[in-house]
Amino acid sequence: MSWQDQYEDAADRERQAYQREPLDALLAAVDRGNYGQYNMIWPVIAEYATLQQAAASLFSVLERSEVDYLIRCNCAETLLELLNPDDDDILQRLQDAVDLTSGTPSERLPYLVALKQKLREQLGPSAGI
């Protein structure tokens, strides 16, 4: 078995394990900074959560500069998918995720501020964002 097959098998097992967990446990893991080894927590959250349920946890990851870029980018993709579930423009969603997560904190700030405003408009001030 090649390294790629091994990696994909391990990622599939991680995804299946996350799919057996309640959503509250997944969001609590995100809040604690436990994102898994293969980034499979993000598609599972996107599959099972609503924006109302996940927005605060996901947005807090984007605000953490110490979190690895790839983790923040996957998190941003998930949050954008929940925010705009009917948007089929995957390339724009990916570009938006990159804008929210790449560069220095000051370069990301305008994108985070705009996203925070959009989330507050859609969810209201009680969303915890």
ABEGO torsion letter per residue (X at the ends): XBAAAAAAAAAAAAAAAAAABBAAAAAAAAAAGBAEAAGAAAAAAAAABBAAAAAAAAAAAAABAABBAAAAAAAAAAAAAAABAABABAAAAAAAAAAAABEBAAAAAAAAAAAAAAAAAAAEAAAGX
